[in-house]
């Protein structure tokens, strides 16, 4: 599940 959280955070950071 940590991979999923990291993936989402990465996408948010990339967009933000």
N, C-alpha and C positions, 0 to 999 in steps of 0.2 A: 504494500500500500504506500510505502514511502516513495516509490518510484512515481506513482500517480501524482502525489502531492508535489513532488519536485517538477514533474512535467508541467503541471498547471501553473506553478509559480514561475517557471521559466517562460511560459507563454505570456503570462501577465506582465512580467518584467520586460519582455521583448516588445510588447505592445505599449506599455506605459513608458 
